Each structure stands twice: as C-alpha cells, then as structure tokens.
C-alpha cells in the first residue's frame, strides 16, 4: 500500500511529508519504506494540505505528484525517480506570498491560490496519468487544465481544457464518465457545492478525441451540466 504521510522525528521542528510504502498484515500495518521526501517546512506545503489526490496508479506503476520549487511526477515503484515529462507552463510556481494558513481553510490564503498558476492533483486511468492544474482565466473565473501523460513513453500527450470556470473543483474518474464537481468560494463551512459536469471517459482518455480549446466543450463531449439552486429562506420551512 502506498500513502502520502506526515512524519516528524525527535530532532525536527516540522513534520516532513513522504511518499511511503506500507506493509499490510493480517493484524497490523507497518511502515515499510520511505520513498520520496517533500519539505514540510516549505511555504508551498500549505497549498497542498487537505485531501488533495497526490497518488495515482496506472496499469504499469504507482506515481506521486511531487510539489516544490520545481513540480514533477515521481515513480514510486520499480525504478524510483521523477519522470522527465511535465506540463511546461506548470513546472514551477511563483514564490508564495505570506499566507497564515491553508487555502483549504483560510479565505485570505484561498484568494492567493486563485491568482496562482499551479498543479493541484494527480489521477490515473488505464495506461495514462492525468495532472489537474489551475490558473486565472483572463475572461474571468478559473481555467482548469487536465494534462494526459504517458509514463511509459515519458511524454505529455495533450492538454484538455475542462468545461468549468468554478473557483474550486473536485474530479472523479469513472469507467464510463468523469464527474467534475464544481464548488464556490471558500465559506465558513467550507466550499459549497454549486453543481457538477459529467463528461464521457472516451473524450478524456482517448488521445484522438477532440480537445476543448475555448470556453465551450466540443459537440463530441456532450457534457451534461447540473446546477444546484441556492436555498432561500422559504426553503428552510
């Protein structure tokens, strides 16, 4: 079993973050091997707190999204080490302004995150890896990019523009459809769900399918959007 773990040694001030392999027995789980270290004291670490998916598996291996001054995808089984391929425009991130907490729980920090160009999550389906990344959209809102990587050939296959400009999203891959959960700006109770978009898996996973280059999905996507209506005072009775 592979995990992204927080560990602090007695002589360390901050917990360090590791991709690690666990040994799973019938009655207990033990730490097997520390595979790759991420500096827990780095300001960048605040941007990756919470439940972001940073581990992914393909048909041929297990991989992690390693953030830092230079972002990369690292192989965690077999021949350990980073892939050479990564979306060039997201390979590095500008210095993080002063941020008192996590953007997943602090409004000020989330407003900083919204102005950044940064990779956010890693997914795996079949032979391919997928890097989800965000940046401000000059037309307003957020531009969400999904990059398809072939780890066997160690190359970026293509970029897909996801049909959403929501401030925050969650992506759920499936055998027939991928679901993009759209969320609003951070509130006291978290990120409100504002709707979701379903997309055929073939559009995302087939390298020959038509890519989205503007703000609207191509006809072949047949994306289905569901919007949630905000509850009014009359709904509460």
C-alpha positions in Angstrom: 0.0 0.0 0.0 1.3 3.5 -0.9 0.5 6.6 1.1 1.4 10.3 1.4 2.4 10.5 5.1 3.3 13.1 7.7 6.3 12.1 9.9 8.2 14.1 12.5 11.5 12.9 14.0 12.5 13.9 17.5 15.1 16.4 16.2 12.8 18.0 13.6 10.7 21.1 14.2 8.2 20.4 11.5 6.7 17.2 10.2 8.1 16.1 6.9 6.0 14.7 4.1 6.8 11.5 2.4 5.5 9.2 -0.2 5.8 5.8 1.5 5.1 2.2 1.2 3.3 0.4 4.0 3.4 -3.3 4.9 -0.1 -4.6 5.4 -0.5 -7.7 7.5 -3.5 -9.6 8.9 -3.5 -7.7 12.2 -1.3 -4.6 11.7 0.0 -2.1 9.3 3.7 -1.2 9.5 5.9 1.4 7.7 7.8 -0.4 5.0 9.9 2.2 3.2 10.1 6.0 2.8 10.3 6.6 -1.0 10.4 10.3 -1.6 10.5 13.3 0.8 8.8 16.6 0.5 9.9 19.5 2.7 7.1 20.1 5.2 8.6 23.4 6.3 8.4 24.9 2.7 5.7 27.6 2.2 4.5 25.6 -0.8 3.3 22.8 1.6 0.5 25.0 2.8 -1.0 24.9 -0.7 -1.2 21.1 -0.6 -2.8 20.5 2.8 -6.1 18.7 3.0 -7.3 15.8 0.9 -5.8 16.5 -2.5 -5.2 13.4 -4.5 -1.4 13.3 -4.9 -1.1 9.5 -5.5 -2.2 7.6 -8.7 -1.8 4.2 -10.3 -1.8 3.1 -13.9 -1.7 -0.3 -15.5 2.1 -0.3 -15.1 3.0 1.6 -12.0 2.4 3.9 -9.0 3.1 7.6 -9.1 3.0 10.7 -7.0 2.7 14.4 -7.7 5.7 16.0 -6.0 5.4 19.7 -5.4 8.2 22.2 -4.6 10.3 24.8 -6.4 10.0 22.5 -9.4 6.9 20.3 -9.7 7.2 16.8 -11.1 5.6 13.3 -11.2 7.7 10.7 -9.5 7.5 6.9 -9.9 7.2 5.2 -6.6 7.6 1.5 -7.6 10.3 -0.2 -9.6 12.9 2.3 -10.8 12.2 5.2 -8.4 12.6 8.7 -9.6 10.9 11.6 -11.4 9.5 11.5 -14.9 11.2 13.9 -17.4 7.8 14.9 -18.7 5.6 17.5 -17.0 3.4 20.3 -18.3 5.9 23.1 -19.0 3.8 26.0 -18.0 3.1 24.4 -14.7 6.5 23.1 -13.9 7.3 25.9 -11.5 5.3 28.2 -9.3 6.0 31.8 -8.4 7.1 32.5 -4.8 4.2 32.1 -2.4 3.1 35.4 -0.7 2.7 35.4 3.0 -0.1 33.1 3.9 -1.1 32.4 7.5 -2.8 29.1 6.9 -4.1 26.6 4.4 -6.1 27.8 1.3 -8.5 25.0 2.1 -9.5 26.7 5.4 -8.4 30.3 5.2 -10.2 32.8 3.0 -7.1 35.0 2.6 -5.0 32.1 1.5 -7.6 30.8 -0.9 -7.7 34.3 -2.6 -3.9 34.0 -3.1 -4.3 30.5 -4.5 -6.9 31.8 -7.0 -4.2 34.1 -8.5 -1.7 31.3 -9.0 -0.8 29.0 -11.8 -0.3 25.7 -10.1 -0.8 21.9 -10.5 -3.4 20.6 -8.0 -3.9 16.8 -8.3 -2.9 13.6 -10.0 -5.1 10.8 -11.3 -4.5 7.5 -13.1 -6.7 5.6 -15.6 -5.5 2.7 -17.7 -2.1 3.4 -19.2 -2.2 7.2 -18.6 -1.7 9.7 -15.8 -3.6 13.0 -15.5 -2.4 16.2 -13.9 -5.1 18.7 -12.9 -3.9 22.3 -12.9 -5.4 25.7 -12.4 -4.7 29.3 -13.3 -6.7 32.5 -13.5 -8.8 32.9 -16.7 -8.3 36.4 -18.3 -12.0 36.2 -19.2 -13.0 35.7 -15.6 -13.1 32.8 -13.2 -10.6 29.9 -13.2 -9.1 27.9 -16.1 -8.9 24.2 -15.3 -6.5 22.2 -17.4 -6.2 18.4 -17.4 -2.9 17.1 -18.9 -2.7 13.5 -20.1 0.7 11.9 -19.6 2.1 8.6 -20.9 4.5 7.4 -18.2 5.7 4.5 -20.4 6.9 6.9 -23.2 7.6 9.6 -20.6 5.8 12.3 -22.6 2.9 14.7 -22.2 0.3 13.5 -24.7 -2.0 16.5 -24.7 -3.9 19.2 -22.7 -7.7 19.2 -22.2 -9.5 22.4 -21.1 -12.2 21.3 -18.7 -15.6 22.9 -19.2 -15.7 24.8 -16.0 -14.6 28.2 -14.5 -15.6 27.4 -10.9 -13.3 28.7 -8.1 -12.8 25.2 -6.9 -13.4 21.7 -8.4 -13.1 18.0 -7.5 -12.6 15.5 -10.2 -13.9 11.9 -10.0 -12.8 9.5 -12.8 -15.0 6.6 -13.8 -15.1 3.8 -16.3 -17.9 5.4 -18.4 -17.9 9.1 -17.3 -15.7 11.5 -15.4 -17.6 13.8 -13.0 -16.4 17.3 -12.3 -17.8 18.7 -9.0 -18.0 22.5 -9.1 -17.6 24.4 -5.8 -17.9 28.1 -4.9 -15.6 30.3 -3.0 -14.5 29.3 0.5 -17.0 30.0 3.2 -17.1 29.4 7.0 -18.4 25.9 6.4 -16.1 25.0 3.5 -16.5 25.1 -0.2 -20.2 24.9 -1.2 -21.2 22.5 -4.0 -22.7 24.6 -6.8 -23.1 21.9 -9.5 -21.4 19.2 -11.5 -20.5 18.3 -15.0 -20.3 14.8 -16.4 -18.1 14.0 -19.4 -17.6 10.8 -21.4 -14.5 8.9 -20.3 -13.7 8.5 -24.0 -13.3 12.2 -24.5 -10.7 12.4 -21.7 -8.9 9.1 -22.2 -8.8 8.7 -26.0 -5.8 10.7 -27.2 -7.5 11.1 -30.6 -10.7 12.8 -29.3 -11.3 16.5 -30.0 -9.8 18.7 -27.3 -11.5 21.8 -25.8 -9.6 24.9 -26.7 -12.1 27.6 -25.8 -14.7 28.1 -23.1 -17.2 25.6 -24.5 -16.9 21.9 -24.9 -16.8 20.5 -28.4 -20.0 18.8 -29.6 -18.5 15.3 -29.3 -18.1 15.8 -25.5 -21.9 16.0 -24.9 -21.1 17.3 -21.4 -24.0 17.4 -19.1 -24.2 20.2 -16.5 -26.3 20.2 -13.4 -26.5 23.4 -11.3 -27.6 23.5 -7.7 -30.1 26.2 -6.7 -29.0 28.1 -3.6 -31.5 27.5 -0.8 -33.7 30.5 0.0 -35.3 31.4 3.4 -38.6 29.9 2.2 -36.9 26.6 1.6 -36.0 26.3 5.2 -39.6 26.0 6.3 
